[in-house]
Amino acid sequence: MTPFAKISLLLLRLGVGWFMFYAGITKVLNPEWSAAGYLKGAKTFPGLYQWFAQPDILPIINFINEWGLTLLGVSLLLGIFVRLSSLLGVALMLLYYFPVLEFPLIPPHSYIVDDHIIDAFALLVLAALQAGRVWGLDTWCARLPICSRYPNLSHFL
Protein backbone atom coordinates (compact mmCIF):
# COMPACT_ATOMS: atom_id res chain seq x y z
CA MET A 1 0.00 0.00 0.00
CA THR A 2 1.40 3.40 -0.94
CA PRO A 3 1.96 6.09 1.70
CA PHE A 4 -0.86 8.13 0.12
CA ALA A 5 -3.23 5.16 0.36
CA LYS A 6 -2.25 4.58 4.01
CA ILE A 7 -2.83 8.23 4.91
CA SER A 8 -6.16 8.24 3.05
CA LEU A 9 -7.28 5.07 4.84
CA LEU A 10 -6.19 6.49 8.19
CA LEU A 11 -8.10 9.71 7.56
CA LEU A 12 -11.20 7.78 6.54
CA ARG A 13 -10.96 5.61 9.66
CA LEU A 14 -10.48 8.61 11.95
CA GLY A 15 -13.21 10.64 10.27
CA VAL A 16 -15.80 7.87 10.41
CA GLY A 17 -14.62 7.00 13.92
CA TRP A 18 -15.12 10.53 15.20
CA PHE A 19 -18.50 10.77 13.46
CA MET A 20 -19.72 7.54 15.10
CA PHE A 21 -18.21 8.34 18.50
CA TYR A 22 -19.82 11.78 18.59
CA ALA A 23 -23.19 10.40 17.46
CA GLY A 24 -23.05 7.82 20.25
CA ILE A 25 -21.63 9.83 23.13
CA THR A 26 -24.16 12.63 22.67
CA LYS A 27 -26.90 10.02 23.10
CA VAL A 28 -25.18 8.49 26.15
CA LEU A 29 -24.85 11.90 27.80
CA ASN A 30 -28.44 12.95 27.09
CA PRO A 31 -30.79 11.20 29.54
CA GLU A 32 -33.78 12.41 27.49
CA TRP A 33 -32.64 10.71 24.28
CA SER A 34 -34.66 7.78 22.97
CA ALA A 35 -35.00 5.98 19.65
CA ALA A 36 -38.78 5.71 20.18
CA GLY A 37 -39.78 8.48 17.75
CA TYR A 38 -37.50 7.18 14.99
CA LEU A 39 -38.78 3.63 15.44
CA LYS A 40 -42.45 4.56 15.59
CA GLY A 41 -42.19 6.55 12.35
CA ALA A 42 -40.77 3.66 10.30
CA LYS A 43 -41.97 3.54 6.69
CA THR A 44 -40.37 0.22 5.75
CA PHE A 45 -40.78 -2.88 7.93
CA PRO A 46 -43.00 -0.94 10.36
CA GLY A 47 -43.94 -4.13 12.25
CA LEU A 48 -40.30 -4.85 13.11
CA TYR A 49 -39.57 -1.30 14.17
CA GLN A 50 -42.82 -1.08 16.18
CA TRP A 51 -41.68 -4.24 17.97
CA PHE A 52 -38.33 -2.55 18.73
CA ALA A 53 -40.29 0.39 20.20
CA GLN A 54 -42.21 -1.71 22.73
CA PRO A 55 -41.68 -0.50 26.31
CA ASP A 56 -39.91 -3.69 27.40
CA ILE A 57 -37.63 -3.78 24.30
CA LEU A 58 -36.94 -0.05 23.87
CA PRO A 59 -34.38 0.26 26.72
CA ILE A 60 -32.31 -2.50 25.10
CA ILE A 61 -32.55 -0.78 21.70
CA ASN A 62 -31.56 2.56 23.23
CA PHE A 63 -28.57 0.94 24.96
CA ILE A 64 -27.44 -0.75 21.73
CA ASN A 65 -27.78 2.55 19.86
CA GLU A 66 -25.94 4.66 22.41
CA TRP A 67 -23.12 2.30 23.21
CA GLY A 68 -22.94 0.62 19.81
CA LEU A 69 -22.17 3.93 18.11
CA THR A 70 -19.84 5.07 20.90
CA LEU A 71 -17.82 1.85 20.94
CA LEU A 72 -17.75 1.68 17.15
CA GLY A 73 -16.23 5.16 17.19
CA VAL A 74 -13.66 4.22 19.84
CA SER A 75 -12.73 1.10 17.89
CA LEU A 76 -12.15 3.09 14.71
CA LEU A 77 -10.31 5.93 16.45
CA LEU A 78 -7.91 3.51 18.15
CA GLY A 79 -7.74 1.12 15.21
CA ILE A 80 -8.62 -1.91 17.33
CA PHE A 81 -11.01 -4.70 16.27
CA VAL A 82 -11.78 -2.57 13.21
CA ARG A 83 -13.01 -5.43 11.03
CA LEU A 84 -15.47 -6.73 13.63
CA SER A 85 -16.74 -3.31 14.69
CA SER A 86 -17.06 -2.13 11.08
CA LEU A 87 -19.19 -5.12 10.11
CA LEU A 88 -21.40 -4.62 13.17
CA GLY A 89 -21.57 -0.94 12.21
CA VAL A 90 -22.81 -1.89 8.72
CA ALA A 91 -25.67 -3.79 10.35
CA LEU A 92 -26.46 -0.76 12.51
CA MET A 93 -26.44 1.57 9.49
CA LEU A 94 -28.86 -0.72 7.62
CA LEU A 95 -31.17 -0.71 10.64
CA TYR A 96 -31.09 3.12 10.51
CA TYR A 97 -31.66 3.15 6.74
CA PHE A 98 -34.90 1.21 6.42
CA PRO A 99 -37.19 3.27 8.69
CA VAL A 100 -36.81 6.38 6.52
CA LEU A 101 -36.97 4.56 3.18
CA GLU A 102 -40.12 5.11 1.11
CA PHE A 103 -38.81 3.07 -1.80
CA PRO A 104 -37.24 4.37 -3.95
CA LEU A 105 -37.25 7.73 -2.17
CA ILE A 106 -35.61 8.74 1.06
CA PRO A 107 -37.25 12.01 2.07
CA PRO A 108 -36.58 14.81 1.72
CA HIS A 109 -34.05 14.64 -1.11
CA SER A 110 -32.47 11.22 -1.69
CA TYR A 111 -33.12 8.43 -4.15
CA ILE A 112 -32.24 4.94 -2.83
CA VAL A 113 -28.85 6.01 -1.41
CA ASP A 114 -28.61 8.19 1.69
CA ASP A 115 -25.96 8.95 4.30
CA HIS A 116 -26.55 5.64 6.10
CA ILE A 117 -25.70 3.71 2.94
CA ILE A 118 -22.58 5.83 2.36
CA ASP A 119 -21.56 5.18 5.99
CA ALA A 120 -22.13 1.44 5.47
CA PHE A 121 -19.97 1.50 2.33
CA ALA A 122 -17.19 3.38 4.16
CA LEU A 123 -17.33 0.83 6.98
CA LEU A 124 -17.11 -2.00 4.43
CA VAL A 125 -13.99 -0.41 2.96
CA LEU A 126 -12.43 -0.12 6.43
CA ALA A 127 -13.22 -3.78 7.14
CA ALA A 128 -12.03 -5.05 3.75
CA LEU A 129 -8.74 -3.17 3.86
CA GLN A 130 -8.08 -4.01 7.53
CA ALA A 131 -7.78 -0.33 8.31
CA GLY A 132 -6.85 -1.00 11.93
CA ARG A 133 -3.51 -2.36 10.76
CA VAL A 134 -2.62 1.02 9.27
CA TRP A 135 -1.32 3.03 12.23
CA GLY A 136 -3.79 1.35 14.56
CA LEU A 137 -3.74 -1.08 17.46
CA ASP A 138 -4.81 -4.06 15.34
CA THR A 139 -1.16 -4.58 14.34
CA TRP A 140 -0.16 -4.75 18.01
CA CYS A 141 -3.08 -7.10 18.80
CA ALA A 142 -2.14 -9.41 15.94
CA ARG A 143 1.32 -9.86 17.50
CA LEU A 144 0.01 -10.93 20.91
CA PRO A 145 0.69 -14.55 21.91
CA ILE A 146 -3.06 -15.28 22.10
CA CYS A 147 -3.41 -14.51 18.37
CA SER A 148 -0.67 -16.98 17.49
CA ARG A 149 -2.29 -19.57 19.75
CA TYR A 150 -5.75 -18.91 18.28
CA PRO A 151 -5.18 -17.77 14.67
CA ASN A 152 -8.93 -17.37 14.04
CA LEU A 153 -8.86 -14.28 16.29
CA SER A 154 -7.00 -12.43 13.54
CA HIS A 155 -10.17 -12.56 11.41
CA PHE A 156 -11.66 -9.96 13.77
CA LEU A 157 -8.69 -7.59 13.41
C-alpha positions in Angstrom: 0.0 0.0 0.0 1.4 3.4 -0.9 2.0 6.1 1.7 -0.9 8.1 0.1 -3.2 5.2 0.4 -2.3 4.6 4.0 -2.8 8.2 4.9 -6.2 8.2 3.1 -7.3 5.1 4.8 -6.2 6.5 8.2 -8.1 9.7 7.6 -11.2 7.8 6.5 -11.0 5.6 9.7 -10.5 8.6 12.0 -13.2 10.6 10.3 -15.8 7.9 10.4 -14.6 7.0 13.9 -15.1 10.5 15.2 -18.5 10.8 13.5 -19.7 7.5 15.1 -18.2 8.3 18.5 -19.8 11.8 18.6 -23.2 10.4 17.5 -23.1 7.8 20.2 -21.6 9.8 23.1 -24.2 12.6 22.7 -26.9 10.0 23.1 -25.2 8.5 26.1 -24.8 11.9 27.8 -28.4 12.9 27.1 -30.8 11.2 29.5 -33.8 12.4 27.5 -32.6 10.7 24.3 -34.7 7.8 23.0 -35.0 6.0 19.7 -38.8 5.7 20.2 -39.8 8.5 17.7 -37.5 7.2 15.0 -38.8 3.6 15.4 -42.5 4.6 15.6 -42.2 6.5 12.4 -40.8 3.7 10.3 -42.0 3.5 6.7 -40.4 0.2 5.8 -40.8 -2.9 7.9 -43.0 -0.9 10.4 -43.9 -4.1 12.3 -40.3 -4.9 13.1 -39.6 -1.3 14.2 -42.8 -1.1 16.2 -41.7 -4.2 18.0 -38.3 -2.5 18.7 -40.3 0.4 20.2 -42.2 -1.7 22.7 -41.7 -0.5 26.3 -39.9 -3.7 27.4 -37.6 -3.8 24.3 -36.9 0.0 23.9 -34.4 0.3 26.7 -32.3 -2.5 25.1 -32.6 -0.8 21.7 -31.6 2.6 23.2 -28.6 0.9 25.0 -27.4 -0.7 21.7 -27.8 2.6 19.9 -25.9 4.7 22.4 -23.1 2.3 23.2 -22.9 0.6 19.8 -22.2 3.9 18.1 -19.8 5.1 20.9 -17.8 1.9 20.9 -17.7 1.7 17.1 -16.2 5.2 17.2 -13.7 4.2 19.8 -12.7 1.1 17.9 -12.2 3.1 14.7 -10.3 5.9 16.4 -7.9 3.5 18.1 -7.7 1.1 15.2 -8.6 -1.9 17.3 -11.0 -4.7 16.3 -11.8 -2.6 13.2 -13.0 -5.4 11.0 -15.5 -6.7 13.6 -16.7 -3.3 14.7 -17.1 -2.1 11.1 -19.2 -5.1 10.1 -21.4 -4.6 13.2 -21.6 -0.9 12.2 -22.8 -1.9 8.7 -25.7 -3.8 10.3 -26.5 -0.8 12.5 -26.4 1.6 9.5 -28.9 -0.7 7.6 -31.2 -0.7 10.6 -31.1 3.1 10.5 -31.7 3.1 6.7 -34.9 1.2 6.4 -37.2 3.3 8.7 -36.8 6.4 6.5 -37.0 4.6 3.2 -40.1 5.1 1.1 -38.8 3.1 -1.8 -37.2 4.4 -3.9 -37.3 7.7 -2.2 -35.6 8.7 1.1 -37.2 12.0 2.1 -36.6 14.8 1.7 -34.1 14.6 -1.1 -32.5 11.2 -1.7 -33.1 8.4 -4.1 -32.2 4.9 -2.8 -28.8 6.0 -1.4 -28.6 8.2 1.7 -26.0 8.9 4.3 -26.6 5.6 6.1 -25.7 3.7 2.9 -22.6 5.8 2.4 -21.6 5.2 6.0 -22.1 1.4 5.5 -20.0 1.5 2.3 -17.2 3.4 4.2 -17.3 0.8 7.0 -17.1 -2.0 4.4 -14.0 -0.4 3.0 -12.4 -0.1 6.4 -13.2 -3.8 7.1 -12.0 -5.0 3.7 -8.7 -3.2 3.9 -8.1 -4.0 7.5 -7.8 -0.3 8.3 -6.9 -1.0 11.9 -3.5 -2.4 10.8 -2.6 1.0 9.3 -1.3 3.0 12.2 -3.8 1.3 14.6 -3.7 -1.1 17.5 -4.8 -4.1 15.3 -1.2 -4.6 14.3 -0.2 -4.8 18.0 -3.1 -7.1 18.8 -2.1 -9.4 15.9 1.3 -9.9 17.5 0.0 -10.9 20.9 0.7 -14.6 21.9 -3.1 -15.3 22.1 -3.4 -14.5 18.4 -0.7 -17.0 17.5 -2.3 -19.6 19.7 -5.8 -18.9 18.3 -5.2 -17.8 14.7 -8.9 -17.4 14.0 -8.9 -14.3 16.3 -7.0 -12.4 13.5 -10.2 -12.6 11.4 -11.7 -10.0 13.8 -8.7 -7.6 13.4 
